[in-house]
Amino acid sequence: MRRKYFTVTAWIALLMLVFAGTVLAADTIKVGVVGPRTGPAAATGKSFEEGIKLALDYVNAQGGVLGKPLEVVFEDTAGAPDKAASGFERLVIRNNVVMVLGESHSSAALAQIEVANRLKIPFIVAEAWADPITAKNYKYVFRAGPSNSGVVNETVAKWVMHENFKKAFIVAENTDWGLGIAESTKAALDKAGVEYDFLITERQSQDHYTELARIKAFDPDVVLAYIYGSGLHFFVAQAGETRLTPKAIILDGAGPPSLWPDYWKNVGDYGDKECFVSSMHEKVELTELATYFREAYVKAFDQQPTDYKSRSIFDAVLIAADAINRAGSTDADRLVDALRATELLVTRGTVKFGTTLGGPEYHHWMPPMLIVQWQNQEQVVLYPTEGATGKLSR
Amino acid sequence: MFPLAVTNGLVMGVIYALAALGVSLVVGIMRVINFAHGELFILAGYFSYLFAITLGWHFLPAMIMAVLLVFCLGLLIESTLIRPTYGHEMYSLILTFILSIVLQNAYLLIFGPYPQKPPAWISGSTHVLGLFYYGNQRLAALLAGTLIIAAVFSVLKFTWFGKILRAASQDREMAQFNGVNTTRLNMLSFGLGCALAGTAGVILAPVFPVTPSAGVHVALTAFVIVVLGGMGSMWGCVIGGLILGLVENLGAAFVSTGYKHIFGFMILILVLLIRPAGLFGRKEI
């Protein structure tokens, strides 16, 4: 008899726990974030974590979403497409997220958009640049960040012409992002009549001496380096050792690695005069929210924000929260409708997704990008001219 | 282009060989494949960074202390993780594989995701024979790597410990019958293998800053060289490393930079098709 009572009590306790868990889970609205917390681009994961913290503080201080606190579940993708796809699926199936945001590897995002489309879950890509991500025109896929063609056509190619560079060398890592942005650059330079040469380098490569010898033989004015992660540090340092620089100017076509805390330690004096693409600069803050972000970042982490990807994910969380509130529901189709109607001021300007089918502009909002140069370890904005804080130094 | 590719091939080859010597030693003596070899290489780089940058030590004592610590860690790993698995090679393989993942995540947690670089011994570059500029730190790494490799071979050839190692490598049971304490020998060999990984790590970290996951590529290259040269063959390691360095660089210079690391695998497949035991088989250590 006692054993029977014990069994019944245990079952009731278990059911209560499960029920309580469900109730607790329903007390927040969950969105998923995908990004690399491990692997060669783990630094992006760190930036994402920082941006998420600030975004949650901001959104929840304003009442959260649908009257409940917003919660983020972060899934590590390690930059690998297989992990990215399974991680995305886990967020939806296991964590019941209503929307997924983030990613910074194009290869990973290209795998994830297939899952988003299959599971019918809205996905806002934050920092994966490959054109096909939105060019596939999937109903549930949005991008609130740069695209390869957007960065090249709106910023890089225009800057190359603005500086009157005659010869350019394109170096691209062998990834979806690298190869894609190299193709966009070739097309833009062809159009602009700039002479160029091109080579592919391996993503994991540490030694670039042979590549640099080939580049030096071409004698370019500018090297457009589409290399991400610590590979960029190796490239810049070795370009200095082989004396390719300072005669030629290097443009880091991604940006964040030139802003990582150990950049100067790793590249030494060879880092000076290097240019990089960025969407963030303390003297070029386009909105009041950008100033808020910087101040909140300094308060929370006791340092100035450097990697602009922390701000990209901050914006993505705000876009998601705004869409959920306007949809008045967590239904995927209603969220898609709300996202399509987005007109929201974030740190980088006003978000408005493209709705024209047929190209990468579909469901895409392209934030303004800057070309910045390191001059005596100070960041000087070179382009666009209306935001410039100085001129190119050689 | 050709002189630079050859010079860089030789430099990278010596560096590769140094990283692979530890793997070869452990495979030759213990028949254990240490999947965490790359992570121990990285750990020495981190230690060297920590002592030199954080504590402000001169780079030389920082490097020596880093190698010593990795040697001690090797002894600890052997006595706690590897020793209970003797006779079950698969267990040690799985254990070291798990250890490599644990160490990678520990580095990420402790040192963060950004690359860390100990101070360079020498800065700038040299105009080699009036043909090309080459980084002085790389030339210093070449010199240090060559000296370490020569020292390892001298120890193996001329010292009592080296003779014991070679004897155990050729016939373990016979060495045991002649009074060699193989348990202690295993521990020392593993520690020495780890110390060699660490030595390569401290020499290379000023050239290629360390990151939590950089050891994966180091270990993969080391395994390719060990198989290419012949499992357990120290000479095979050196020749294999040089071949790999030269093939990668000449391939990148004259075929394609996008497939630099594929050339090494192509050579490996070719050698294994012709000589399945690798270039130097198991004839010597």
Interface residues (C-beta under 8 A of the other chain):
Chain A: T38 G39 P40 A41 A42 A43 G45 K46 N174 L199 I200 T201 E202 Q204 S205 Q206 D207 Y209 T210 E211 A213 R214 A217 S230 H233 F234 Q238 E241 T242 R243 W260 P261 D262 K265 N266 G268
Chain B: M1 L4 A5 N8 M12 I53 Q104 N105 L108 G112 P113 Y114 P115 Q116 K117 A120 S123 G124 S125 F132 Y133 Y134 G135 R138 F208 P209 T211 P212 S213 A214 H217 N249 A252 A253 S256 T257 G258 Y259 K260 H261
